[in-house]
Amino acid sequence: MSPAPVPDLPDIGRRENLRDRIREALRAAIISGKLEPGIVYSAPALGAQLGVSPTPVREAMLDLVKAGLVVTHANKGFRITEMSEEDLDDLAAVRLLIEPPTVRNVVPVIPKEDFPELRALAQAIVDAVECGDLVGYIEADHVFHLTLLGYSGNRFLMDVVSDLRSRTRLLGLTPLLESGRLGRSAAEHHELLDLVEARDPAGTELLMHRHIGHVRGLWAGGAGDTP
């Protein structure tokens, strides 16, 4: 199997922690479906799209191999792993067990002084959608939700959720973006913060349940309800 052509990916540029930035950009591209399951991509081609040399791309891809998102093909590149419908159902079920009750529990302890920063994180999700940047959307969404869960003070829980979110596939994002429905979904993050600021744990938990249901349904290319 020859390496596939690489879709347009955001230029990483010269930033600190280059390997980390490349890894997260590639992770987001895998989750959004820009890098397609079952396809082999070469490090030089990915590096050209990202504006970096092949070496840090290989290093970042090896990190993703350990995470189970890609597998190596000797002298060819890296193949994106595929997830079955049953796998995605199981991931969503575990996320529903963990995330909504955790967010409910942290609502009373989030300092009021942190609200502006959380608003900025939520707005970054909206801005990415308005720019048509699905990779940026995935990255911003990941940061927002992990930041909220961080108020639990449980690093093991955060590691588990981060891994679960990384294994999710959201192959239905492109039609949502094109139809304008992803923008309405992005705005849900501000609705979530409205409930946090109102100190409404029950309402926050319910919205998180709905949010994860969207991820497994329409967002993943399934038959879920419109966000």
N, C-alpha and C positions, 0 to 999 in steps of 0.2 A: 504494500500500500504506500503510494507516494504522498508526501506532505501536501496538505490542501492549501489553496490560496487563503490568505489571512484577511478577514474583514477589517474595516477601518476601526482603529483603536485610538484612544486619546494619547497624545504625546506626553510622555512622563516628564521629560525635561531633566534639568540638573537639580535634584532635590536631595535632602538628607535621607538616609535610610533607603537608598535607591532600590535595593533588593526587596525591602518590605513594600515599597510603593508599587513595584512591578508585580509582586505576588498578589496584592490586593486588587490591582487593576485586572489581572488575569482571572482571579477568583470571581470578580463581578462579571466579567465577560462570559465566563462559564455559566454562572447562575442565570444570566439574562438570555443565554442562548446565542449570543454573538459568536462564541466559539462553540461549534456544534458537537453534540455527543456522537461518539464513534468515529470522529474525524481526526486524522493525524496532522499536527502542525509542527513546523520546524522552528527552532530557536532563532535562526537568522531572519526568517520571514516575520516572526513576531517582534523581534528586536527592531526591524526596519519600521514597522508600524508604530511602535512605541517611541522611536527616536533614541534607542540605546543599542549598545553592542549585544551580541548573542550571549556573552558570558553571564551577566546578571539575570538574563531571561532563563538560562538553563538552571541557575541556582534557585530562582524563584519557582520554576516548574518542579524541581526536586522537592521543594517544600510541599507543593500541591500533590505530589506523588504520595508523600507521607500522610497527607490528609485524605487520600483516596479519591481525589478529584480527577487525576490523570494517571496514565500508566506510560512507561517508557517503551519506545520502539527503537532498538539499536540502529544507529546510523541513519535514522529517519526523523525522529522527533518524539512528540508526545501525543498520545491519543486521549481524548476527553472521554471519561467514563460515562456510561449510560445508567439511568435510574428507571426502574420499572414503576408502574402505577401503584403497585403494592408498597414499594419502597417509599414513595412520596406520601401515601396515606399514613404509613407508620411514622414517618418524620413529623407530619402534621399532628398526629395523635400525641406524640411525646411533647411537642411544643405546647399544645393546649394544656397538658398537665402541668407544665412548668411556668410558662410566661404570664398568663393572665393572673393567677394567684400571686405571683411574685410582684407584679406591677401593683396589684391591689395593696399588698403589704407595704410597699415603699411610698405610697402616696402621702401618708402622714409625716414622713421623715425627710422629704425633699425640702431643703432650705429655700425660703422665698427668694433669697439672693441669687439662686441658681436659675430662676425662671427665665431671665433674659437669654442666658446661654442656651437653654433648652429650646427656646423659641427660635434662636438662630439656627440650631441644628435642624429643627422642623422646616424652617424656611429653605434650607439648603436642599432638602428633598423636593420641595415645590419648584425651586429654581432649576434643578436638574431636569425636571419634567418639561418645564417651559422652554428649555434649551434643546429638548429632544435627546438628552444624554442618558441613555439607559444604564450605562456602566456607572456614571456618576450618581444616578438614582439609587442603584444597588448599594454603592459605597456609603452614601449619605444615610440611607435607611438603616444599614448595619450599625453605623456609628450612633445614630439616634437611639435605637432600641437597646444596644449594649450599654449606653450611657445611663438610660433609665434603670436597667437591671443592676447596674453597678451600685446603686444606692442600697442594694440588699447587703452589700459587703461580703458576698459569697463568691469568691473567685472560681470555685469549682463549678458552681451553677453557671457562671458566665462562660466558662470554657465549654461546657456542654452545649449551651444555647448557641454560642458562636459556631461550634462545629455543626450543629443541626441546621442552622441557617445557611451555612456554606454548602451543605449537601443538597439543599433545596434547588429545584429547577423552576424558573419562572418563564417558560417559553411562550406564554400568552401575553407578555408585556408589549410587544411591538404593535399588535392590533389595538390594544388598549390605548397606547400612546397616540396612534393614528386617529382613533375615534374621539379622543379627548377625555375618555373615562379615567385614564391614569391620573390626570390632573385632579379630578374629584377625589380619587383615592389618596393622592398625596396630601390633600387638604385635611384628611382624617387625622394626620399627625398633630395639626393645630387643634382639632377637636379633642384629641386625647389630652393635650396640655390644658385646654379649657377645664376639663374634668379634674386634672391634677391640681390646678390652681384653685379650683373650687373645693378641694379636699373631699372629692367624691370617689372613694375607693370602689364602691359597687359599680358605679357607672363606668369607671376606668376599666374594670375587669371585663364588663360586658363588651365594651368597644374592642378590647384586645381579642376576645373570642371571635368577634366578627371579622376583625382584621386578618387573623390567621386563617379563618375560613375562606376569605378571598384569595389568600396566597395559594391554598390547595385547590381551589376551584378554578375560576376564570383566569386568574393570573398565571396558573401553571398550564393553561391550555385546555382545562377541563370544562365542566359544565356548571360552574358555580354561579352565584347570583352576581349581578352587576354591582361593582363597588359604588 
